[in-house]
Amino acid sequence: MSPRTRTLALTAASILAVWMLALGGFAWARHSKITPDRVTAYLASLDFRNLPPAERLRALRKLAAWLNALSPEERRRVRRDPAWAAWLQSMDDAEKGELLELTLPTGFGQMLTAFEQLPEDQRRKTVEETLRRLREDREAAESDGSPAPGSEAELSPELREKMVTLGVKSFMEQGSPETKAQLQPVLEEMQRAMESGRLFRPPRRPRIP
């Protein structure tokens, strides 16, 4: 083989090796990416109620890590799945509390403090607007045929009033793990709305033709 042919062959082999590595990396990334479907499949694959204690802890921490890799919208998709409701019903209070602690978003404490510093009328507006957006998301999911066994937007009037008058931070400190788990999606949406400033923008005036 001539030097020129040898050089061309080595170059072609190098290019082929790079492409193979790239394709392998792409396939690995696609396989390892956490998606709502992958999380719900994991939930459905395990009978959490009948796992031994050590396995329950491992499964709970794996679930928390996967939830943390999802966007808020993707988390809501997972929570609409019946397998999510089955897991929550199978958890004891300590496990619900640990799952909550492991999946609280960054800056959550600052959001709670900021919420409590708002005037009461602004807190009420924040709660109602948050629940309205969650209700709209649920209705959109239902219209697409997605399962929605329950909704965090269906909080009782008493619970909504406590969130406004007591402040969410105080309520979260005093509430049961079950109540905290119910409130977490509401608080995640509230944090997103407050960080974006959406709740504090004046309403748009209708355009006069």
N, C-alpha and C positions, 0 to 999 in steps of 0.2 A: 504494500500500500504506500502510495507516494505521500510525502509530507503534507501536501495540500489536501489530499483525500482524507488523511488521518485527522487533520485540523477540522475539516468540515464534519467528519463523523463525531469527533469529540464535542463540537459545538452543538450538533443536533441532539446528542445524548444529554448534554447539560440542559438544553431547553426542555427536552422531554421530562427530565428529572424534576425541573422546577414546576412544570405543569402538573406532574403527578403529585408533588407535595402540596401545591395550591388546591388541587381538587380534593386531596385527602383532608386538608385543613378545613375546606368549605363543608365537606360532608360531616366532619367531626363537630364543627360549630353548629351546623343545623341540627345534628342529633342531640347535642348537649344544651341547646337553647331551651330555656324554660318558657312554656306557653300555658295559657289557661287550660287547653285540652290535655296537656301533659299532666298538669296538676290534678285535674278532675279524674283522669285515668288512674293516677296514683291513689287518690282518695277511694275510688271504687275498688281498687285491687286489694285493699286491706280491710279486714274486719277489726277495726280499732277496739271495739268493746271487748273482744276476746284475746287481745294481745297480752302477754306477760308484762309486768311493770317496766322492765328495762327496755323491751321492744316498744312499748308505748312512748317512752321518753325519746327514744331514737327517732321514731316516726314523727312525733310532734316537732322535734327540732328540724328534721328534714323538711317538713311542711312549712315551717316558719321561714327557712332559708329560701325555699322556692317562692313563697308569697312575696318576700322582700325583693325578688328579682322581677316582679311584675309591676306594671303601671297601675295607677288607681282604677282605671277602666277595666283592666284585665282582672284585678282582684274582685271587682264587682261581678264579673262573669263567673268566677269560681264560686262566689258566695250564692249565686242563684242555682247552683247545681244541687240536686237532692243529696248527693254524697257528702257535700259540705254540712248540710243540716244533720245528717246521720252522725258525722264525726262530733259535732258540737254536742249532740244529745248524749254521746258516749263518754264525753270528758267530764271529769270531776271539776270542782271549783278551782283547785290548785292548778290543774292543767290548763283550764281556760285563762287563768291569770297569767301563767307563763307564756302561753301563746300570744296573749295581748302584749306583754312586755317585749317579747322577741320581735313583734311585727309593727311596733309603733314607728311611724316615719320620723326621719330626722327633723328636728325643729318642732316637734310636737308640743313639748313643754312650753316653748316660747309662744306658740299659738294659743294655748290655754290661758296663759297669763295675759296676752293681748286681748283675748275675748272678754275676760273678766274686767278689764279696764274700760270697756265700751259702756256707754249709757244703756240703761235697760231697754229703751225703745230700739236701739241699734242691735242689741243682743237678740231681741225678739225677731227683728227683720232678718238677721243672719241665720237663725235657726229655721225660720219659715222658708227662706229662699233656698237653703241647703236641702231641706226636705222636698221642696218642690222640684228641684233638679234631679234628685234621686228618684222621685216618683215618675218623672218624665223618662228617665233612663230605663226604669223597670217597664213602663208601658211600651217603650220602643222595643225592648227585648221581647216582650210578650207578643207584640205584633209580628216579630220575626220568627216566632215559634220557639224562642229560647225558654227553658224552664225557669220559673220564678216561684218557688215554694213559699216564700215569705218576703217581706220587704221592711227594711229599716225605716222607710218613709212612713210606716204605719205606727209610729210611736204614739202612745196614749197621750191625750191632752195633759194629764197630770205630769207625765214624764217631760213633756216639752216645757211646761211651766217651771218645773224644777230646774231645767237647764238654763232658763232665762233668769230666774230669781236667785237661785243659789250660786250660779256660775258653774261652768262645766268642770273646772279644775276641782272645786270642792265636791261636786257631785261624783266625779270619778274617784276621788279619794274615799268617799263614803259608800259608793255603790258596790253591789255584789259582782263577782266575776261574770255572772250571766248577763247582768245589765250592761257591764262594760263591754262585753263581746257584742251585744246588740247595738251599742252606741258607736263602736269603732268605725264602721263605714261612714256614719254620719259625720264623725269628727274628722276623718280623712278628707271628705269632700269639703267640709268647712275650712280646713286648713288650706286646701288648694284654692278655694274661693278668696280667702283673706289674703293669701300671698300674691294672688294675681291682681288684687285690688278691685275685682269685679263687683263686690258687694257695696263698695263705697263710691262708685261712679254715679253721677246724677243720671236719671232716666233720660233717654233720648227724646227730644221734642219731635212730634210728627212733622214731616216735611209738608209745607204748604204748596200745593200745585200752582 
